[in-house]
Amino acid sequence: MAPIAGKLPAEGKALVLLILFNLIPPNLLAQGQQPARTDPAAAARRADAAFHAGYAAVSANDLEKARTQFQQVVDLEPRIEEGHSALGAVLLQLNAYAPAIVELRTALRLKPGDEAAATNLAMAYAKSGQNTLAIPVFQKLEHSGHPLADDVLAVYAQALAATHQTAAAIAKLRDAVAASPQDARLHDALGALYAQQKDWQSANDEFENAVRLDPQLPNAHLHLGVALLAEHQVDDAVRELTTAVQLEPQSPVAQLSLGKALVTGGNDESAIPVLEQALALGDHSDECKYQLALAYQGVGRFKEALPLLEEAAKTEPGDAAVLTNLALNMVQLGNAKDAITIFQHALAIAPDAVSTYEDLGVAYLQQSDLNDAIREFQSGLKLNPDDPQLHYNLGLAYKLKDDIPGALPELETAAKLDPNAPDPPFTLGIVYMQQGRFADAIAQLRRALELRPENGDGWALLGSVYHQNHQLPESVEALNEAIRLSPGLPGPHITLAGVLAEEGKQEQASSERKTAASLTRVAVNHQRATFATNTGNMLMAKGQVADAVARYREAVSSDPNDAEAHRGLAIALARQGLSVEAESERAKADALEKR
């Protein structure tokens, strides 16, 4: 989880600057001691005018203009403390911490008792990460008898926490909360310190107080959402983080946190635009890119996920989870060979990661390396004997080796361990069918289809088993469902034709055979088109444009509804300068893809 950090509100940033200006008499610069100059009175007048112009710019929130005016004051009257103090205060607001520190230290050297300059100096030290220098200045201010403003106190507490003085930091903010119990920002800052200690209950209490006191405070919703996510309360976290984004849509931190919560909750489709927005807002952190990669992976956009995962693996070469996700993505893209090496590296880092053995075994299955796949699945089961997916994968590997005695007990165990998983009964149905155990096969296939009724192949298989078991009406019913779900497949029509013929319905059987023949021609033509298109793609990659055009034309002729073939032909024709025909092919591809 990203650390929770307090954030000084905009009005708080201006607090000490305005206090400083309110304490300075309008003609103070003109009254100060002037260095020897050709015309010291004129210089003093110009400095005084610049100071007042700077003050007006601050009041109008034009900090760059204020910076320019106060720089003139310092250049004209370098021995006047108020000019350095004012310039330092503006530089602090502009987050220019290093030059701010120089000006504020100069101011304090000229006037050691300037509490406004000291406050700004402490803030500049803390904001620039120089907490060991900030803390003594804060302490001196605290002991001067003037209470620190709430926002200043919050930064003081953060500095203490950053130097591992968390207890002291919490004590400071507790006192502040006790003195100002209605200040939502103080509750939020205190909650952030509790969160750093992983005291989630106390953190949540403070964040909830902050939200109650000021429902429009973005940071309170952000921090509460992050804390809830750390406690695995994903739905509540998403609610709070959504509110944070609505209140502060330009915050990349809020966008990233919401995206991460959505990914954690499995809502990858919704996470993608949120994380892409975080990137657009400037959050190019490794965390943001990795979360976006996981979201892409979750919706099957593996090509887009790959470069982000590769970048994450380079940045975190010792993170087994990152390596595993990269390897998984490569398997999905068909590159199991290279994925296997990465899985092995991940296992060397985390040898007890059960899921990695499973994923490595699947990669070996993709390579048809059944013995190595079986070994990895067995290794995973040694660590977790009750993992249903490992039992299923092991049973599937045995089945692919035609080792039915080895496959059956694993598949049956998987079905018992996870009775709501459709794959084990489906594969069991196939095995029972191959053994001639048709009644058992029917029972398993029906169970699989109860769990996944949209499986057209499953209905076709069930219809075939009913046919083999001489249950013709049931076969017809199952095959019709298969055709409804997968109208473009010839197989169910062929099987149905045989069943109808056995029932004496010759005319209907003949109609099904004709439909099957037509669909077979379409399938064959599509295969020809796919082959020709792939050949055209390879020729284009080699720069052989004319030959590629011929292959793409062949593909379009074989299957006029193949959008990829039209798209390839459009690109190749454009390369030949045939822009009109290219545009026509591109329009056909667009229309086919929309349809």
Summary of the structure (lengths in Angstrom):
residues: 595
radius of gyration: 35.7
end to end distance: 43.4
largest distance: 121.6
contacts: 2042
relative contact order: 0.03
helix: 78%
strand: 0%
